[in-house]
Amino acid sequence: MRVLVLGGTFEAGKLADLLAGQSGISSTLSFAGRTNALRAPQIPYRIGGFGGVEGLQAYLEAERIDVLVDATHPFAEQISRHAAIAAARAKIPLVVLSRPAWVAQPGDHWIDAADMAAAAAALGRKPRRVFLTIGRLQIGAFAAAPQHSYLIRTIEPLALSPNLPRHRVILGRGPFAVEAEEKLLREESIDVVVTKNSGGEAAFAKLRAARQLGLPVVMVARPRQASGPVLHDPAEVMAFLHRHRAALPRGV
Ligand SMILES: NC(=O)c1ccc[n+]([C@@H]2O[C@H](COP(=O)([O-])OP(=O)(O)OC[C@H]3O[C@@H](n4cnc5c(N)ncnc54)[C@H](OP(=O)(O)O)[C@@H]3O)[C@@H](O)[C@H]2O)c1
């Protein structure tokens, strides 16, 4: 059985570890190629876009892929949409591997925002000190709220300086410790945290730190998932793949 895993996440890496050395399952992990710090998996991998839905469908057919696993980030909206359409056109099952969203706990002060523009508006008129941890791609939305001072944390340096009069960029890659996050929020006199609801443990510490300090968090909601059964655990995906393999006609 041939499996293509669309990756770029911690969970996709974990699934690749489980797939490594599985007899009877030949798998490939696909990366978009956005990051320089790629962690090479133990299974074959490829890097770069497919060229839209048509390109992905052509790849699935040329490589005779039996199952497509979408293990991309919950905010990687376009590739997930393409995956759903291409899998349907190639007539193969699609499985979505996605970490559960964070849910507010007692003591949290979350302000829900539907998207980045809403998050920028939710900061209000009064100048505030904002900890912005939303990745690199959508920082531009905060140009609409230039009155605030932004502490921006990204994994890799920004290609272009953001169009924000008061900002500073720091680099950091999770997992982060709650104590260190709390220290950062205190030392930088942060008033409010902005984050995407990515879920997972690696980036959760800032939310716990904000809770402890009583700080509000502007939480940007996930885009709607395109389709397909959503599994939260790489082991569940393995179980799905084994079931599917058992159901394939003999000789496949
Ligand atoms: N968005 C986030 O917050 C975030 C956070 C952490 C990690 N990531 C990872 O970073 C990658 C890019 O995210 P994004 O939000 O820029 O994606 P996106 O907007 O959904 O996708 C843009 C294009 O990038 C290509 N692409 C994306 N993921 C790919 C993959 N795994 N393999 C091959 N091509 C891929 C596709 O190009 P073609 O149309 O040419 O096929 C896709 O149309 C994803 O793999 C995602 O898992 C994203």
Ligand as a Chemical Component Dictionary entry (heavy atoms), coordinates in Angstrom:
data_LIG
# 
_chem_comp.id                   LIG 
_chem_comp.type                 NON-POLYMER 
_chem_comp.pdbx_formal_charge   0 
_chem_comp.three_letter_code    LIG 
# 
loop_
_chem_comp_atom.comp_id 
_chem_comp_atom.atom_id 
_chem_comp_atom.alt_atom_id 
_chem_comp_atom.type_symbol 
_chem_comp_atom.charge 
_chem_comp_atom.model_Cartn_x 
_chem_comp_atom.model_Cartn_y 
_chem_comp_atom.model_Cartn_z 
_chem_comp_atom.pdbx_ordinal 
LIG N1  N1  N 0  0.083  27.998 8.454  1  
LIG C1  C1  C 0  0.665  27.767 9.629  2  
LIG O1  O1  O 0  0.351  28.416 10.656 3  
LIG C2  C2  C 0  1.714  26.695 9.763  4  
LIG C3  C3  C 0  2.340  26.500 11.004 5  
LIG C4  C4  C 0  3.294  25.468 11.134 6  
LIG C5  C5  C 0  3.590  24.677 10.042 7  
LIG N2  N2  N 1  2.969  24.910 8.844  8  
LIG C6  C6  C 0  3.321  24.034 7.717  9  
LIG O2  O2  O 0  3.924  24.839 6.740  10 
LIG C7  C7  C 0  3.526  24.429 5.437  11 
LIG C8  C8  C 0  2.978  25.604 4.665  12 
LIG O3  O3  O 0  1.873  26.145 5.382  13 
LIG P1  P1  P 0  0.961  27.264 4.694  14 
LIG O4  O4  O 0  -0.013 27.731 5.716  15 
LIG O5  O5  O -1 1.826  28.237 3.969  16 
LIG O6  O6  O 0  0.188  26.343 3.616  17 
LIG P2  P2  P 0  -1.022 26.687 2.637  18 
LIG O7  O7  O 0  -1.215 28.154 2.563  19 
LIG O8  O8  O 0  -2.174 25.851 3.016  20 
LIG O9  O9  O 0  -0.477 26.104 1.254  21 
LIG C9  C9  C 0  0.130  26.939 0.266  22 
LIG C10 C10 C 0  0.765  26.054 -0.774 23 
LIG O10 O10 O 0  1.972  25.470 -0.249 24 
LIG C11 C11 C 0  2.128  24.152 -0.760 25 
LIG N3  N3  N 0  2.140  23.224 0.351  26 
LIG C12 C12 C 0  1.661  23.425 1.625  27 
LIG N4  N4  N 0  1.905  22.374 2.404  28 
LIG C13 C13 C 0  2.544  21.466 1.630  29 
LIG C14 C14 C 0  3.085  20.177 1.850  30 
LIG N5  N5  N 0  3.031  19.599 3.066  31 
LIG N6  N6  N 0  3.691  19.534 0.811  32 
LIG C15 C15 C 0  3.765  20.122 -0.401 33 
LIG N7  N7  N 0  3.294  21.344 -0.675 34 
LIG C16 C16 C 0  2.692  22.009 0.316  35 
LIG C17 C17 C 0  0.977  23.928 -1.738 36 
LIG O11 O11 O 0  1.457  24.359 -2.992 37 
LIG P3  P3  P 0  0.863  23.782 -4.381 38 
LIG O12 O12 O 0  -0.476 24.439 -4.540 39 
LIG O13 O13 O 0  1.879  24.196 -5.393 40 
LIG O14 O14 O 0  0.749  22.297 -4.220 41 
LIG C18 C18 C 0  -0.079 24.871 -1.195 42 
LIG O15 O15 O 0  -1.044 25.221 -2.141 43 
LIG C19 C19 C 0  2.512  23.307 5.603  44 
LIG O16 O16 O 0  3.167  22.090 5.294  45 
LIG C20 C20 C 0  2.106  23.382 7.062  46 
LIG O17 O17 O 0  1.843  22.108 7.610  47 
LIG C21 C21 C 0  2.050  25.898 8.690  48 
# 
loop_
_chem_comp_bond.comp_id 
_chem_comp_bond.atom_id_1 
_chem_comp_bond.atom_id_2 
_chem_comp_bond.value_order 
_chem_comp_bond.pdbx_ordinal 
LIG N1  C1  SING 1  
LIG C1  O1  DOUB 2  
LIG C1  C2  SING 3  
LIG C2  C3  SING 4  
LIG C2  C21 DOUB 5  
LIG C3  C4  DOUB 6  
LIG C4  C5  SING 7  
LIG C5  N2  DOUB 8  
LIG N2  C6  SING 9  
LIG N2  C21 SING 10 
LIG C6  O2  SING 11 
LIG C6  C20 SING 12 
LIG O2  C7  SING 13 
LIG C7  C8  SING 14 
LIG C7  C19 SING 15 
LIG C8  O3  SING 16 
LIG O3  P1  SING 17 
LIG P1  O4  DOUB 18 
LIG P1  O5  SING 19 
LIG P1  O6  SING 20 
LIG O6  P2  SING 21 
LIG P2  O7  DOUB 22 
LIG P2  O8  SING 23 
LIG P2  O9  SING 24 
LIG O9  C9  SING 25 
LIG C9  C10 SING 26 
LIG C10 O10 SING 27 
LIG C10 C18 SING 28 
LIG O10 C11 SING 29 
LIG C11 N3  SING 30 
LIG C11 C17 SING 31 
LIG N3  C12 SING 32 
LIG N3  C16 SING 33 
LIG C12 N4  DOUB 34 
LIG N4  C13 SING 35 
LIG C13 C14 SING 36 
LIG C13 C16 DOUB 37 
LIG C14 N5  SING 38 
LIG C14 N6  DOUB 39 
LIG N6  C15 SING 40 
LIG C15 N7  DOUB 41 
LIG N7  C16 SING 42 
LIG C17 O11 SING 43 
LIG C17 C18 SING 44 
LIG O11 P3  SING 45 
LIG P3  O12 DOUB 46 
LIG P3  O13 SING 47 
LIG P3  O14 SING 48 
LIG C18 O15 SING 49 
LIG C19 O16 SING 50 
LIG C19 C20 SING 51 
LIG C20 O17 SING 52 
# 
